[in-house]
Amino acid sequence: MLATADLTVQDFQRWDDIKEASATAIALEAGIITEIPADGKLSSTDYQRTLMIIRRYEIAQSEVAA
């Protein structure tokens, strides 16, 4: 595992890009959006809706595991 001191700005940017791309893919699959935005970023409303779906999924998975 990398220590925080070993991380670069590029690492954090790459992780942010992966997070944004993942949220966009989930929003597309969930029907929140019908096409990928030109800039590849969800609007704040669509992003919040996507996070709510992810959270509901996590809750459902934890209930199944219990």
C-alpha positions in Angstrom: 0.0 0.0 0.0 1.3 3.5 -0.9 1.9 6.0 1.8 0.2 9.3 1.3 3.6 10.9 0.8 4.1 8.6 -2.2 1.0 9.9 -4.0 1.1 12.5 -6.7 -1.4 15.0 -7.9 -1.8 12.8 -11.0 -2.8 9.9 -8.7 -5.6 11.9 -7.1 -6.7 13.3 -10.5 -6.8 9.7 -11.9 -8.9 8.5 -9.0 -11.3 11.4 -9.4 -11.6 10.7 -13.1 -12.3 7.0 -12.4 -14.9 8.0 -9.8 -16.6 10.4 -12.2 -16.6 7.8 -15.1 -18.0 5.1 -12.7 -20.8 7.4 -11.6 -21.7 8.3 -15.2 -21.8 4.6 -16.1 -24.1 3.8 -13.2 -26.3 6.8 -14.0 -26.6 5.6 -17.6 -27.4 2.0 -16.6 -30.0 3.2 -14.0 -31.8 5.4 -16.5 -30.9 8.7 -14.7 -29.3 9.9 -17.9 -29.9 8.6 -21.5 -26.6 9.6 -22.9 -23.1 10.5 -21.7 -22.7 14.3 -21.3 -20.3 15.9 -23.8 -17.9 16.8 -21.0 -18.3 13.4 -19.4 -19.5 14.9 -16.1 -22.9 14.5 -14.5 -24.9 17.5 -13.4 -24.9 17.9 -9.6 -28.6 16.7 -9.5 -27.8 13.6 -11.5 -24.7 12.9 -9.5 -26.7 13.1 -6.2 -29.4 10.8 -7.7 -26.7 8.4 -8.6 -25.1 8.5 -5.1 -28.6 7.7 -3.7 -28.9 4.6 -5.9 -25.4 3.5 -4.9 -26.3 4.0 -1.2 -29.6 2.1 -1.5 -27.6 -0.8 -3.2 -25.1 -0.8 -0.4 -27.8 -0.9 2.2 -29.6 -3.7 0.4 -26.3 -5.7 0.2 -25.7 -5.3 3.9 -29.2 -6.4 4.8 -28.7 -9.5 2.6 -25.4 -10.3 4.3 -26.9 -9.9 7.8 
